[in-house]
Amino acid sequence: MHYLYYLVVLFIMTGIFILFVDAKTFKKIKMDREKKFSLFLGWTNVIGGTGFFIVYWAYQRWFW
């Protein structure tokens, strides 16, 4: 089950990358629909990674 930490890091890092690189690139070249989707996808990755971390931490703390 220790591989979930890799999943958490992967989700958070790809979310940050999407937010800082893709969203700014799409904003610069005025692609609004793609910018909105990249913002949605980036925040979904960051929130999903944080959620996985909290759930896994709670599982390890109280149920293991």
N, C-alpha and C positions, 0 to 999 in steps of 0.2 A: 504494500500500500504506500510505500514511500515515493513511488513514482508520481503521486498526485502533486507533490511540490513542484515537480518539473512542469506539470500541466498548468499549475497556478502561475508560475513564472512565464511560461509561454503565452498564456492568455493576456497577462498584464503587459508584457513587453510588446506583443503584437498590437494590442490596443493603443498603447502609447505611440508606437511607430505610425499606425494609421492616423491617429489624431494629429501628430506633428508633421508628418510628411505628406500623406495623401490628401488630407483635407486642405492643407495650405496650397498644395499644387493645384487642386481642382478650383480653389477660390481664385488663384492667380490667373488661370486660363478661363475663368468664368463658366465653369461647368457646374451649375447649381444643383441639378439632380444628383450628380455623382458626389458632390460635396456633402449633401445631406445624408446620402447613404453611407459615405465613409465616416461621417460623424456618428451616425447610428451604430455602425459596425464597431467602431473604435470604443465607444462608450459601453456597448454590449460586452465586448471582450474584457474591458477593465472591471466592470461590475461583476461579470461572471467569474473572473479570476479571483476577485475579492470574496465573492460569495463562496466559491469552492474552498478558499483558505479558511474562512470562518467556520463553515460546516465541518471541514476535516479537523480543524483545531478543536472544536467542541466535541467531536466524536472521540478524538484521542484523549481529551481531558476527562470526560465523564463516562464513556462507555468502554474504554479499553482497559 
